Amino acid sequence: DILFVDFFASWCSHCQALAPTWEVLAEVMNSAATASVDTEIVGREHEYSKEDYDAAVKLAMPAMIAKVDCVVHKDLCMDQ
């Protein structure tokens, strides 16, 4: 199994800059897991390309995406 973990803090400018990338990765993996691409997710068009989707589908098991708020879970984030 593949697991990506987004350790973030709401005040962190680097975390804010990477947030759209994490969202796209989560959308692509979710779509690949269900083997379908809806025309819209939460009222907006997909933000990933057909190539991104095709690459995700090629994975035998789409990756799981997790998100940890380092403000709330400071000890966990400090350990990682």
All heavy atoms as a GROMACS GRO file, in nm:
protein
  618
    1ASP      N    1   0.083  -0.119   0.000
    1ASP     CA    2   0.000   0.000   0.000
    1ASP      C    3   0.088   0.125   0.000
    1ASP      O    4   0.194   0.126   0.061
    1ASP     CB    5  -0.089   0.003   0.123
    1ASP     CG    6  -0.194  -0.107   0.120
    1ASP    OD1    7  -0.219  -0.163   0.011
    1ASP    OD2    8  -0.250  -0.137   0.225
    2ILE      N    9   0.038   0.227  -0.065
    2ILE     CA   10   0.110   0.354  -0.073
    2ILE      C   11   0.030   0.457   0.007
    2ILE      O   12  -0.091   0.468  -0.008
    2ILE     CB   13   0.123   0.402  -0.219
    2ILE    CG1   14   0.200   0.299  -0.301
    2ILE    CG2   15   0.191   0.537  -0.224
    2ILE    CD1   16   0.196   0.326  -0.449
    3LEU      N   17   0.099   0.530   0.094
    3LEU     CA   18   0.035   0.632   0.177
    3LEU      C   19   0.117   0.761   0.170
    3LEU      O   20   0.237   0.760   0.197
    3LEU     CB   21   0.025   0.586   0.323
    3LEU     CG   22  -0.023   0.688   0.425
    3LEU    CD1   23  -0.168   0.728   0.398
    3LEU    CD2   24  -0.007   0.634   0.566
    4PHE      N   25   0.050   0.870   0.132
    4PHE     CA   26   0.111   1.003   0.136
    4PHE      C   27   0.047   1.078   0.252
    4PHE      O   28  -0.075   1.076   0.267
    4PHE     CB   29   0.083   1.081   0.007
    4PHE     CG   30   0.152   1.027  -0.114
    4PHE    CD1   31   0.083   0.949  -0.205
    4PHE    CD2   32   0.285   1.056  -0.138
    4PHE    CE1   33   0.146   0.900  -0.318
    4PHE    CE2   34   0.349   1.007  -0.250
    4PHE     CZ   35   0.280   0.929  -0.340
    5VAL      N   36   0.129   1.143   0.334
    5VAL     CA   37   0.077   1.218   0.448
    5VAL      C   38   0.116   1.365   0.432
    5VAL      O   39   0.233   1.398   0.416
    5VAL     CB   40   0.131   1.164   0.582
    5VAL    CG1   41   0.074   1.245   0.698
    5VAL    CG2   42   0.098   1.017   0.598
    6ASP      N   43   0.015   1.450   0.436
    6ASP     CA   44   0.034   1.594   0.429
    6ASP      C   45   0.036   1.648   0.572
    6ASP      O   46  -0.068   1.659   0.636
    6ASP     CB   47  -0.081   1.656   0.349
    6ASP     CG   48  -0.077   1.808   0.346
    6ASP    OD1   49   0.027   1.867   0.383
    6ASP    OD2   50  -0.179   1.868   0.306
    7PHE      N   51   0.156   1.676   0.622
    7PHE     CA   52   0.170   1.739   0.753
    7PHE      C   53   0.164   1.890   0.727
    7PHE      O   54   0.246   1.944   0.654
    7PHE     CB   55   0.305   1.703   0.817
    7PHE     CG   56   0.315   1.558   0.857
    7PHE    CD1   57   0.372   1.466   0.771
    7PHE    CD2   58   0.266   1.516   0.979
    7PHE    CE1   59   0.382   1.332   0.808
    7PHE    CE2   60   0.275   1.383   1.016
    7PHE     CZ   61   0.334   1.290   0.930
    8PHE      N   62   0.064   1.958   0.783
    8PHE     CA   63   0.046   2.100   0.752
    8PHE      C   64   0.012   2.181   0.876
    8PHE      O   65  -0.030   2.127   0.977
    8PHE     CB   66  -0.065   2.117   0.647
    8PHE     CG   67  -0.204   2.108   0.706
    8PHE    CD1   68  -0.274   2.223   0.738
    8PHE    CD2   69  -0.262   1.986   0.732
    8PHE    CE1   70  -0.401   2.215   0.795
    8PHE    CE2   71  -0.387   1.977   0.789
    8PHE     CZ   72  -0.458   2.092   0.820
    9ALA      N   73   0.033   2.311   0.863
    9ALA     CA   74  -0.011   2.407   0.963
    9ALA      C   75  -0.075   2.523   0.887
    9ALA      O   76  -0.022   2.567   0.785
    9ALA     CB   77   0.107   2.457   1.046
   10SER      N   78  -0.188   2.568   0.934
   10SER     CA   79  -0.263   2.671   0.861
   10SER      C   80  -0.186   2.802   0.845
   10SER      O   81  -0.208   2.876   0.750
   10SER     CB   82  -0.396   2.698   0.932
   10SER     OG   83  -0.373   2.737   1.065
   11TRP      N   84  -0.092   2.829   0.935
   11TRP     CA   85  -0.014   2.953   0.929
   11TRP      C   86   0.108   2.942   0.836
   11TRP      O   87   0.173   3.042   0.806
   11TRP     CB   88   0.033   2.993   1.069
   11TRP     CG   89   0.102   2.880   1.141
   11TRP    CD1   90   0.044   2.796   1.232
   11TRP    CD2   91   0.238   2.838   1.128
   11TRP    NE1   92   0.136   2.704   1.277
   11TRP    CE2   93   0.257   2.727   1.213
   11TRP    CE3   94   0.346   2.881   1.051
   11TRP    CZ2   95   0.378   2.660   1.223
   11TRP    CZ3   96   0.466   2.814   1.063
   11TRP    CH2   97   0.482   2.706   1.148
   12CYS      N   98   0.140   2.824   0.790
   12CYS     CA   99   0.261   2.798   0.711
   12CYS      C  100   0.241   2.835   0.564
   12CYS      O  101   0.155   2.778   0.497
   12CYS     CB  102   0.299   2.651   0.725
   12CYS     SG  103   0.434   2.599   0.617
   13SER      N  104   0.322   2.928   0.514
   13SER     CA  105   0.308   2.970   0.374
   13SER      C  106   0.342   2.858   0.276
   13SER      O  107   0.282   2.847   0.169
   13SER     CB  108   0.393   3.094   0.345
   13SER     OG  109   0.531   3.065   0.366
   14HIS      N  110   0.438   2.772   0.310
   14HIS     CA  111   0.472   2.659   0.223
   14HIS      C  112   0.356   2.560   0.217
   14HIS      O  113   0.324   2.506   0.110
   14HIS     CB  114   0.598   2.588   0.271
   14HIS     CG  115   0.719   2.676   0.272
   14HIS    ND1  116   0.779   2.719   0.156
   14HIS    CD2  117   0.789   2.730   0.374
   14HIS    CE1  118   0.882   2.795   0.186
   14HIS    NE2  119   0.891   2.804   0.319
   15CYS      N  120   0.292   2.537   0.330
   15CYS     CA  121   0.174   2.447   0.335
   15CYS      C  122   0.061   2.504   0.252
   15CYS      O  123  -0.006   2.431   0.178
   15CYS     CB  124   0.128   2.428   0.479
   15CYS     SG  125   0.250   2.349   0.587
   16GLN      N  126   0.039   2.634   0.261
   16GLN     CA  127  -0.066   2.700   0.184
   16GLN      C  128  -0.037   2.691   0.035
   16GLN      O  129  -0.128   2.668  -0.045
   16GLN     CB  130  -0.079   2.846   0.226
   16GLN     CG  131  -0.132   2.862   0.367
   16GLN     CD  132  -0.120   3.005   0.418
   16GLN    OE1  133  -0.076   3.095   0.347
   16GLN    NE2  134  -0.158   3.026   0.544
   17ALA      N  135   0.090   2.705  -0.003
   17ALA     CA  136   0.127   2.698  -0.144
   17ALA      C  137   0.110   2.556  -0.200
   17ALA      O  138   0.075   2.540  -0.317
   17ALA     CB  139   0.272   2.744  -0.163
   18LEU      N  140   0.133   2.455  -0.118
   18LEU     CA  141   0.121   2.316  -0.162
   18LEU      C  142  -0.021   2.261  -0.152
   18LEU      O  143  -0.050   2.155  -0.207
   18LEU     CB  144   0.215   2.227  -0.083
   18LEU     CG  145   0.362   2.238  -0.120
   18LEU    CD1  146   0.448   2.160  -0.020
   18LEU    CD2  147   0.386   2.187  -0.261
   19ALA      N  148  -0.111   2.331  -0.084
   19ALA     CA  149  -0.247   2.281  -0.063
   19ALA      C  150  -0.318   2.242  -0.193
   19ALA      O  151  -0.378   2.134  -0.200
   19ALA     CB  152  -0.329   2.382   0.016
   20PRO      N  153  -0.312   2.323  -0.299
   20PRO     CA  154  -0.380   2.282  -0.423
   20PRO      C  155  -0.323   2.152  -0.482
   20PRO      O  156  -0.397   2.070  -0.536
   20PRO     CB  157  -0.356   2.400  -0.518
   20PRO     CG  158  -0.330   2.516  -0.429
   20PRO     CD  159  -0.258   2.459  -0.309
   21THR      N  160  -0.194   2.132  -0.469
   21THR     CA  161  -0.131   2.008  -0.518
   21THR      C  162  -0.183   1.888  -0.441
   21THR      O  163  -0.215   1.784  -0.501
   21THR     CB  164   0.022   2.018  -0.507
   21THR    OG1  165   0.066   2.131  -0.580
   21THR    CG2  166   0.089   1.892  -0.558
   22TRP      N  167  -0.193   1.900  -0.310
   22TRP     CA  168  -0.247   1.791  -0.228
   22TRP      C  169  -0.392   1.762  -0.265
   22TRP      O  170  -0.434   1.645  -0.270
   22TRP     CB  171  -0.236   1.824  -0.079
   22TRP     CG  172  -0.100   1.799  -0.025
   22TRP    CD1  173  -0.004   1.894   0.005
   22TRP    CD2  174  -0.041   1.673   0.006
   22TRP    NE1  175   0.108   1.832   0.052
   22TRP    CE2  176   0.089   1.696   0.054
   22TRP    CE3  177  -0.086   1.541  -0.002
   22TRP    CZ2  178   0.174   1.594   0.094
   22TRP    CZ3  179  -0.001   1.439   0.038
   22TRP    CH2  180   0.127   1.466   0.086
   23GLU      N  181  -0.471   1.866  -0.290
   23GLU     CA  182  -0.611   1.847  -0.327
   23GLU      C  183  -0.624   1.774  -0.460
   23GLU      O  184  -0.706   1.684  -0.475
   23GLU     CB  185  -0.684   1.981  -0.332
   23GLU     CG  186  -0.697   2.049  -0.197
   23GLU     CD  187  -0.776   1.967  -0.097
   23GLU    OE1  188  -0.876   1.903  -0.134
   23GLU    OE2  189  -0.738   1.968   0.022
   24VAL      N  190  -0.542   1.812  -0.558
   24VAL     CA  191  -0.544   1.745  -0.687
   24VAL      C  192  -0.503   1.599  -0.672
   24VAL      O  193  -0.567   1.509  -0.728
   24VAL     CB  194  -0.454   1.818  -0.790
   24VAL    CG1  195  -0.435   1.734  -0.915
   24VAL    CG2  196  -0.514   1.952  -0.825
   25LEU      N  197  -0.398   1.574  -0.596
   25LEU     CA  198  -0.354   1.436  -0.574
   25LEU      C  199  -0.466   1.353  -0.512
   25LEU      O  200  -0.494   1.241  -0.556
   25LEU     CB  201  -0.230   1.433  -0.484
   25LEU     CG  202  -0.176   1.294  -0.448
   25LEU    CD1  203  -0.131   1.219  -0.573
   25LEU    CD2  204  -0.062   1.306  -0.348
   26ALA      N  205  -0.534   1.408  -0.413
   26ALA     CA  206  -0.645   1.336  -0.348
   26ALA      C  207  -0.759   1.310  -0.447
   26ALA      O  208  -0.815   1.201  -0.451
   26ALA     CB  209  -0.696   1.415  -0.228
   27GLU      N  210  -0.792   1.408  -0.531
   27GLU     CA  211  -0.897   1.390  -0.631
   27GLU      C  212  -0.860   1.282  -0.732
   27GLU      O  213  -0.943   1.197  -0.766
   27GLU     CB  214  -0.924   1.522  -0.706
   27GLU     CG  215  -0.999   1.624  -0.627
   27GLU     CD  216  -1.024   1.751  -0.707
   27GLU    OE1  217  -1.004   1.750  -0.831
   27GLU    OE2  218  -1.066   1.850  -0.647
   28VAL      N  219  -0.736   1.287  -0.780
   28VAL     CA  220  -0.691   1.188  -0.879
   28VAL      C  221  -0.695   1.048  -0.818
   28VAL      O  222  -0.745   0.954  -0.881
   28VAL     CB  223  -0.550   1.222  -0.930
   28VAL    CG1  224  -0.492   1.108  -1.011
   28VAL    CG2  225  -0.555   1.349  -1.014
   29MET      N  226  -0.645   1.032  -0.699
   29MET     CA  227  -0.642   0.899  -0.636
   29MET      C  228  -0.783   0.850  -0.606
   29MET      O  229  -0.813   0.732  -0.624
   29MET     CB  230  -0.558   0.902  -0.509
   29MET     CG  231  -0.410   0.913  -0.534
   29MET     SD  232  -0.350   0.773  -0.632
   29MET     CE  233  -0.255   0.859  -0.753
   30ASN      N  234  -0.870   0.938  -0.564
   30ASN     CA  235  -1.008   0.899  -0.537
   30ASN      C  236  -1.076   0.854  -0.666
   30ASN      O  237  -1.144   0.751  -0.670
   30ASN     CB  238  -1.085   1.014  -0.472
   30ASN     CG  239  -1.226   0.974  -0.435
   30ASN    OD1  240  -1.246   0.874  -0.368
   30ASN    ND2  241  -1.322   1.052  -0.479
   31SER      N  242  -1.058   0.930  -0.773
   31SER     CA  243  -1.118   0.894  -0.901
   31SER      C  244  -1.060   0.763  -0.953
   31SER      O  245  -1.132   0.678  -1.005
   31SER     CB  246  -1.096   1.004  -1.004
   31SER     OG  247  -1.168   1.119  -0.969
   32ALA      N  248  -0.931   0.745  -0.938
   32ALA     CA  249  -0.867   0.622  -0.984
   32ALA      C  250  -0.917   0.503  -0.904
   32ALA      O  251  -0.938   0.394  -0.959
   32ALA     CB  252  -0.716   0.633  -0.973
   33ALA      N  253  -0.939   0.522  -0.776
   33ALA     CA  254  -0.986   0.413  -0.690
   33ALA      C  255  -1.125   0.367  -0.730
   33ALA      O  256  -1.158   0.249  -0.724
   33ALA     CB  257  -0.986   0.457  -0.543
   34THR      N  258  -1.208   0.460  -0.774
   34THR     CA  259  -1.343   0.424  -0.816
   34THR      C  260  -1.348   0.393  -0.965
   34THR      O  261  -1.454   0.359  -1.017
   34THR     CB  262  -1.443   0.536  -0.783
   34THR    OG1  263  -1.404   0.655  -0.851
   34THR    CG2  264  -1.450   0.560  -0.634
   35ALA      N  265  -1.234   0.408  -1.033
   35ALA     CA  266  -1.222   0.380  -1.177
   35ALA      C  267  -1.319   0.461  -1.261
   35ALA      O  268  -1.369   0.416  -1.363
   35ALA     CB  269  -1.236   0.231  -1.205
   36SER      N  270  -1.346   0.583  -1.215
   36SER     CA  271  -1.432   0.671  -1.294
   36SER      C  272  -1.393   0.815  -1.268
   36SER      O  273  -1.339   0.848  -1.165
   36SER     CB  274  -1.578   0.651  -1.257
   36SER     OG  275  -1.602   0.695  -1.126
   37VAL      N  276  -1.421   0.897  -1.366
   37VAL     CA  277  -1.396   1.040  -1.350
   37VAL      C  278  -1.528   1.112  -1.370
   37VAL      O  279  -1.587   1.108  -1.476
   37VAL     CB  280  -1.294   1.092  -1.455
   37VAL    CG1  281  -1.274   1.241  -1.439
   37VAL    CG2  282  -1.164   1.020  -1.442
   38ASP      N  283  -1.576   1.173  -1.263
   38ASP     CA  284  -1.698   1.252  -1.273
   38ASP      C  285  -1.663   1.382  -1.343
   38ASP      O  286  -1.548   1.427  -1.341
   38ASP     CB  287  -1.755   1.283  -1.135
   38ASP     CG  288  -1.793   1.157  -1.060
   38ASP    OD1  289  -1.835   1.060  -1.126
   38ASP    OD2  290  -1.781   1.156  -0.937
   39THR      N  291  -1.760   1.446  -1.404
   39THR     CA  292  -1.732   1.572  -1.473
   39THR      C  293  -1.712   1.685  -1.374
   39THR      O  294  -1.650   1.785  -1.406
   39THR     CB  295  -1.844   1.610  -1.570
   39THR    OG1  296  -1.967   1.617  -1.498
   39THR    CG2  297  -1.853   1.507  -1.682
   40GLU      N  298  -1.763   1.670  -1.254
   40GLU     CA  299  -1.744   1.774  -1.153
   40GLU      C  300  -1.722   1.712  -1.017
   40GLU      O  301  -1.772   1.604  -0.988
   40GLU     CB  302  -1.867   1.865  -1.144
   40GLU     CG  303  -1.884   1.956  -1.263
   40GLU     CD  304  -1.995   2.058  -1.239
   40GLU    OE1  305  -2.038   2.074  -1.123
   40GLU    OE2  306  -2.035   2.121  -1.336
   41ILE      N  307  -1.642   1.779  -0.936
   41ILE     CA  308  -1.626   1.743  -0.795
   41ILE      C  309  -1.658   1.868  -0.716
   41ILE      O  310  -1.597   1.973  -0.737
   41ILE     CB  311  -1.484   1.695  -0.764
   41ILE    CG1  312  -1.456   1.562  -0.832
   41ILE    CG2  313  -1.462   1.683  -0.613
   41ILE    CD1  314  -1.317   1.508  -0.809
   42VAL      N  315  -1.755   1.858  -0.627
   42VAL     CA  316  -1.796   1.970  -0.542
   42VAL      C  317  -1.822   2.096  -0.626
   42VAL      O  318  -1.771   2.203  -0.597
   42VAL     CB  319  -1.693   1.996  -0.430
   42VAL    CG1  320  -1.750   2.093  -0.327
   42VAL    CG2  321  -1.649   1.869  -0.362
   43GLY      N  322  -1.894   2.080  -0.735
   43GLY     CA  323  -1.936   2.194  -0.814
   43GLY      C  324  -1.831   2.261  -0.899
   43GLY      O  325  -1.851   2.370  -0.947
   44ARG      N  326  -1.717   2.197  -0.920
   44ARG     CA  327  -1.615   2.260  -1.006
   44ARG      C  328  -1.550   2.155  -1.094
   44ARG      O  329  -1.555   2.036  -1.067
   44ARG     CB  330  -1.509   2.332  -0.923
   44ARG     CG  331  -1.432   2.241  -0.831
   44ARG     CD  332  -1.336   2.325  -0.746
   44ARG     NE  333  -1.280   2.246  -0.641
   44ARG     CZ  334  -1.175   2.165  -0.656
   44ARG    NH1  335  -1.115   2.153  -0.771
   44ARG    NH2  336  -1.130   2.095  -0.554
   45GLU      N  337  -1.491   2.200  -1.201
   45GLU     CA  338  -1.424   2.109  -1.293
   45GLU      C  339  -1.301   2.048  -1.229
   45GLU      O  340  -1.240   2.107  -1.141
   45GLU     CB  341  -1.382   2.184  -1.420
   45GLU     CG  342  -1.498   2.232  -1.504
   45GLU     CD  343  -1.580   2.118  -1.561
   45GLU    OE1  344  -1.521   2.018  -1.607
   45GLU    OE2  345  -1.704   2.127  -1.558
   46HIS      N  346  -1.265   1.928  -1.276
   46HIS     CA  347  -1.141   1.867  -1.229
   46HIS      C  348  -1.023   1.956  -1.262
   46HIS      O  349  -1.023   2.025  -1.363
   46HIS     CB  350  -1.118   1.732  -1.299
   46HIS     CG  351  -1.210   1.626  -1.251
   46HIS    ND1  352  -1.201   1.571  -1.126
   46HIS    CD2  353  -1.314   1.563  -1.311
   46HIS    CE1  354  -1.294   1.479  -1.112
   46HIS    NE2  355  -1.365   1.473  -1.223
   47GLU      N  356  -0.922   1.952  -1.174
   47GLU     CA  357  -0.803   2.034  -1.196
   47GLU      C  358  -0.683   1.949  -1.235
   47GLU      O  359  -0.571   1.992  -1.223
   47GLU     CB  360  -0.772   2.113  -1.068
   47GLU     CG  361  -0.881   2.212  -1.032
   47GLU     CD  362  -0.852   2.284  -0.903
   47GLU    OE1  363  -0.746   2.262  -0.843
   47GLU    OE2  364  -0.936   2.365  -0.863
   48TYR      N  365  -0.709   1.828  -1.282
   48TYR     CA  366  -0.598   1.743  -1.322
   48TYR      C  367  -0.616   1.698  -1.466
   48TYR      O  368  -0.726   1.698  -1.520
   48TYR     CB  369  -0.582   1.623  -1.229
   48TYR     CG  370  -0.708   1.540  -1.211
   48TYR    CD1  371  -0.739   1.438  -1.299
   48TYR    CD2  372  -0.794   1.564  -1.105
   48TYR    CE1  373  -0.854   1.363  -1.283
   48TYR    CE2  374  -0.908   1.489  -1.088
   48TYR     CZ  375  -0.937   1.389  -1.177
   48TYR     OH  376  -1.049   1.315  -1.160
   49SER      N  377  -0.506   1.662  -1.527
   49SER     CA  378  -0.509   1.627  -1.669
   49SER      C  379  -0.542   1.479  -1.689
   49SER      O  380  -0.536   1.399  -1.596
   49SER     CB  381  -0.373   1.657  -1.731
   49SER     OG  382  -0.276   1.567  -1.679
   50LYS      N  383  -0.573   1.444  -1.811
   50LYS     CA  384  -0.598   1.304  -1.846
   50LYS      C  385  -0.473   1.221  -1.820
   50LYS      O  386  -0.482   1.107  -1.774
   50LYS     CB  387  -0.640   1.294  -1.992
   50LYS     CG  388  -0.669   1.150  -2.036
   50LYS     CD  389  -0.725   1.146  -2.175
   50LYS     CE  390  -0.752   1.009  -2.228
   50LYS     NZ  391  -0.714   0.893  -2.157
   51GLU      N  392  -0.356   1.278  -1.842
   51GLU     CA  393  -0.231   1.207  -1.817
   51GLU      C  394  -0.215   1.175  -1.668
   51GLU      O  395  -0.171   1.067  -1.632
   51GLU     CB  396  -0.110   1.287  -1.868
   51GLU     CG  397  -0.104   1.301  -2.019
   51GLU     CD  398  -0.197   1.409  -2.074
   51GLU    OE1  399  -0.239   1.499  -1.998
   51GLU    OE2  400  -0.228   1.403  -2.193
   52ASP      N  401  -0.250   1.272  -1.582
   52ASP     CA  402  -0.243   1.249  -1.437
   52ASP      C  403  -0.336   1.134  -1.397
   52ASP      O  404  -0.299   1.046  -1.321
   52ASP     CB  405  -0.285   1.374  -1.358
   52ASP     CG  406  -0.186   1.488  -1.371
   52ASP    OD1  407  -0.067   1.460  -1.400
   52ASP    OD2  408  -0.227   1.603  -1.351
   53TYR      N  409  -0.457   1.136  -1.452
   53TYR     CA  410  -0.554   1.032  -1.420
   53TYR      C  411  -0.505   0.896  -1.470
   53TYR      O  412  -0.508   0.797  -1.398
   53TYR     CB  413  -0.691   1.064  -1.480
   53TYR     CG  414  -0.790   0.953  -1.458
   53TYR    CD1  415  -0.848   0.935  -1.333
   53TYR    CD2  416  -0.823   0.865  -1.559
   53TYR    CE1  417  -0.936   0.832  -1.311
   53TYR    CE2  418  -0.912   0.761  -1.538
   53TYR     CZ  419  -0.969   0.746  -1.414
   53TYR     OH  420  -1.055   0.643  -1.392
   54ASP      N  421  -0.458   0.891  -1.595
   54ASP     CA  422  -0.410   0.766  -1.653
   54ASP      C  423  -0.294   0.708  -1.571
   54ASP      O  424  -0.286   0.588  -1.549
   54ASP     CB  425  -0.367   0.785  -1.799
   54ASP     CG  426  -0.486   0.811  -1.890
   54ASP    OD1  427  -0.602   0.782  -1.850
   54ASP    OD2  428  -0.464   0.862  -2.001
   55ALA      N  429  -0.205   0.795  -1.524
   55ALA     CA  430  -0.093   0.749  -1.442
   55ALA      C  431  -0.143   0.692  -1.310
   55ALA      O  432  -0.092   0.590  -1.262
   55ALA     CB  433   0.005   0.863  -1.417
   56ALA      N  434  -0.244   0.753  -1.251
   56ALA     CA  435  -0.299   0.704  -1.124
   56ALA      C  436  -0.367   0.569  -1.142
   56ALA      O  437  -0.354   0.480  -1.059
   56ALA     CB  438  -0.397   0.806  -1.066
   57VAL      N  439  -0.438   0.552  -1.254
   57VAL     CA  440  -0.509   0.426  -1.279
   57VAL      C  441  -0.411   0.311  -1.299
   57VAL      O  442  -0.439   0.197  -1.263
   57VAL     CB  443  -0.602   0.440  -1.401
   57VAL    CG1  444  -0.658   0.306  -1.445
   57VAL    CG2  445  -0.717   0.535  -1.368
   58LYS      N  446  -0.292   0.341  -1.350
   58LYS     CA  447  -0.192   0.237  -1.374
   58LYS      C  448  -0.140   0.175  -1.244
   58LYS      O  449  -0.086   0.065  -1.246
   58LYS     CB  450  -0.074   0.292  -1.455
   58LYS     CG  451  -0.110   0.317  -1.600
   58LYS     CD  452   0.008   0.372  -1.677
   58LYS     CE  453  -0.034   0.406  -1.818
   58LYS     NZ  454   0.076   0.467  -1.893
   59LEU      N  455  -0.155   0.246  -1.133
   59LEU     CA  456  -0.114   0.189  -1.005
   59LEU      C  457  -0.205   0.071  -0.972
   59LEU      O  458  -0.325   0.078  -0.990
   59LEU     CB  459  -0.126   0.292  -0.893
   59LEU     CG  460  -0.032   0.412  -0.900
   59LEU    CD1  461  -0.068   0.512  -0.791
   59LEU    CD2  462   0.112   0.369  -0.886
   60ALA      N  463  -0.146  -0.036  -0.926
   60ALA     CA  464  -0.227  -0.152  -0.889
   60ALA      C  465  -0.323  -0.116  -0.776
   60ALA      O  466  -0.436  -0.163  -0.771
   60ALA     CB  467  -0.137  -0.267  -0.846
   61MET      N  468  -0.277  -0.034  -0.684
   61MET     CA  469  -0.360   0.010  -0.572
   61MET      C  470  -0.341   0.161  -0.559
   61MET      O  471  -0.232   0.205  -0.524
   61MET     CB  472  -0.318  -0.058  -0.442
   61MET     CG  473  -0.386  -0.004  -0.318
   61MET     SD  474  -0.560  -0.042  -0.306
   61MET     CE  475  -0.554  -0.214  -0.264
   62PRO      N  476  -0.440   0.240  -0.593
   62PRO     CA  477  -0.421   0.386  -0.580
   62PRO      C  478  -0.376   0.422  -0.438
   62PRO      O  479  -0.414   0.356  -0.342
   62PRO     CB  480  -0.560   0.442  -0.609
   62PRO     CG  481  -0.622   0.339  -0.698
   62PRO     CD  482  -0.570   0.206  -0.645
   63ALA      N  483  -0.296   0.524  -0.429
   63ALA     CA  484  -0.241   0.567  -0.301
   63ALA      C  485  -0.349   0.626  -0.211
   63ALA      O  486  -0.445   0.685  -0.258
   63ALA     CB  487  -0.132   0.670  -0.325
   64MET      N  488  -0.329   0.609  -0.082
   64MET     CA  489  -0.415   0.672   0.016
   64MET      C  490  -0.351   0.806   0.053
   64MET      O  491  -0.229   0.818   0.057
   64MET     CB  492  -0.430   0.584   0.139
   64MET     CG  493  -0.503   0.455   0.110
   64MET     SD  494  -0.531   0.355   0.258
   64MET     CE  495  -0.364   0.307   0.297
   65ILE      N  496  -0.435   0.904   0.079
   65ILE     CA  497  -0.388   1.038   0.113
   65ILE      C  498  -0.438   1.069   0.254
   65ILE      O  499  -0.556   1.054   0.283
   65ILE     CB  500  -0.443   1.144   0.016
   65ILE    CG1  501  -0.427   1.101  -0.130
   65ILE    CG2  502  -0.378   1.280   0.043
   65ILE    CD1  503  -0.285   1.079  -0.174
   66ALA      N  504  -0.347   1.114   0.340
   66ALA     CA  505  -0.384   1.152   0.476
   66ALA      C  506  -0.339   1.295   0.502
   66ALA      O  507  -0.245   1.343   0.439
   66ALA     CB  508  -0.318   1.058   0.578
   67LYS      N  509  -0.406   1.360   0.594
   67LYS     CA  510  -0.374   1.499   0.626
   67LYS      C  511  -0.367   1.512   0.778
   67LYS      O  512  -0.458   1.467   0.848
   67LYS     CB  513  -0.483   1.589   0.569
   67LYS     CG  514  -0.453   1.735   0.572
   67LYS     CD  515  -0.559   1.810   0.494
   67LYS     CE  516  -0.519   1.954   0.471
   67LYS     NZ  517  -0.616   2.025   0.388
   68VAL      N  518  -0.258   1.571   0.828
   68VAL     CA  519  -0.240   1.590   0.972
   68VAL      C  520  -0.219   1.738   0.999
   68VAL      O  521  -0.126   1.800   0.945
   68VAL     CB  522  -0.118   1.509   1.024
   68VAL    CG1  523  -0.096   1.536   1.172
   68VAL    CG2  524  -0.137   1.360   0.998
   69ASP      N  525  -0.304   1.794   1.082
   69ASP     CA  526  -0.293   1.935   1.123
   69ASP      C  527  -0.190   1.943   1.236
   69ASP      O  528  -0.213   1.895   1.347
   69ASP     CB  529  -0.428   1.986   1.170
   69ASP     CG  530  -0.427   2.134   1.203
   69ASP    OD1  531  -0.319   2.189   1.233
   69ASP    OD2  532  -0.536   2.195   1.201
   70CYS      N  533  -0.075   2.002   1.206
   70CYS     CA  534   0.034   2.008   1.303
   70CYS      C  535   0.010   2.109   1.415
   70CYS      O  536   0.083   2.108   1.514
   70CYS     CB  537   0.166   2.037   1.231
   70CYS     SG  538   0.221   1.897   1.130
   71VAL      N  539  -0.090   2.193   1.402
   71VAL     CA  540  -0.126   2.281   1.512
   71VAL      C  541  -0.201   2.199   1.617
   71VAL      O  542  -0.175   2.210   1.736
   71VAL     CB  543  -0.212   2.400   1.462
   71VAL    CG1  544  -0.265   2.482   1.578
   71VAL    CG2  545  -0.132   2.487   1.366
   72VAL      N  546  -0.290   2.112   1.571
   72VAL     CA  547  -0.368   2.028   1.661
   72VAL      C  548  -0.286   1.910   1.713
   72VAL      O  549  -0.295   1.873   1.830
   72VAL     CB  550  -0.496   1.977   1.589
   72VAL    CG1  551  -0.573   1.880   1.676
   72VAL    CG2  552  -0.584   2.094   1.548
   73HIS      N  553  -0.204   1.851   1.626
   73HIS     CA  554  -0.127   1.731   1.660
   73HIS      C  555   0.023   1.761   1.660
   73HIS      O  556   0.101   1.696   1.592
   73HIS     CB  557  -0.159   1.619   1.561
   73HIS     CG  558  -0.304   1.584   1.555
   73HIS    ND1  559  -0.365   1.513   1.656
   73HIS    CD2  560  -0.398   1.614   1.465
   73HIS    CE1  561  -0.494   1.498   1.625
   73HIS    NE2  562  -0.516   1.559   1.510
   74LYS      N  563   0.062   1.859   1.739
   74LYS     CA  564   0.199   1.907   1.743
   74LYS      C  565   0.299   1.795   1.775
   74LYS      O  566   0.404   1.784   1.711
   74LYS     CB  567   0.213   2.020   1.844
   74LYS     CG  568   0.350   2.082   1.847
   74LYS     CD  569   0.356   2.198   1.944
   74LYS     CE  570   0.495   2.260   1.945
   74LYS     NZ  571   0.502   2.375   2.035
   75ASP      N  572   0.270   1.711   1.872
   75ASP     CA  573   0.362   1.605   1.912
   75ASP      C  574   0.388   1.507   1.797
   75ASP      O  575   0.502   1.467   1.773
   75ASP     CB  576   0.310   1.529   2.034
   75ASP     CG  577   0.309   1.616   2.159
   75ASP    OD1  578   0.384   1.716   2.162
   75ASP    OD2  579   0.233   1.585   2.252
   76LEU      N  580   0.283   1.469   1.727
   76LEU     CA  581   0.298   1.379   1.613
   76LEU      C  582   0.386   1.442   1.505
   76LEU      O  583   0.475   1.377   1.452
   76LEU     CB  584   0.161   1.343   1.555
   76LEU     CG  585   0.162   1.258   1.430
   76LEU    CD1  586   0.223   1.121   1.458
   76LEU    CD2  587   0.022   1.243   1.373
   77CYS      N  588   0.362   1.568   1.478
   77CYS     CA  589   0.440   1.636   1.374
   77CYS      C  590   0.586   1.654   1.414
   77CYS      O  591   0.675   1.645   1.329
   77CYS     CB  592   0.377   1.770   1.340
   77CYS     SG  593   0.215   1.751   1.262
   78MET      N  594   0.612   1.676   1.540
   78MET     CA  595   0.749   1.691   1.587
   78MET      C  596   0.825   1.559   1.577
   78MET      O  597   0.944   1.558   1.551
   78MET     CB  598   0.752   1.743   1.731
   78MET     CG  599   0.695   1.883   1.747
   78MET     SD  600   0.782   2.009   1.652
   78MET     CE  601   0.929   2.023   1.748
   79ASP      N  602   0.755   1.446   1.595
   79ASP     CA  603   0.817   1.315   1.583
   79ASP      C  604   0.853   1.282   1.439
   79ASP      O  605   0.947   1.208   1.413
   79ASP     CB  606   0.723   1.205   1.636
   79ASP     CG  607   0.710   1.211   1.788
   79ASP    OD1  608   0.795   1.275   1.853
   79ASP    OD2  609   0.614   1.150   1.839
   80GLN      N  610   0.775   1.335   1.345
   80GLN     CA  611   0.795   1.302   1.205
   80GLN      C  612   0.894   1.399   1.143
   80GLN      O  613   0.944   1.389   1.043
   80GLN     CB  614   0.662   1.306   1.129
   80GLN     CG  615   0.561   1.209   1.184
   80GLN     CD  616   0.608   1.065   1.188
   80GLN    OE1  617   0.668   1.016   1.092
   80GLN    NE2  618   0.586   0.998   1.298
   0.00000   0.00000   0.00000
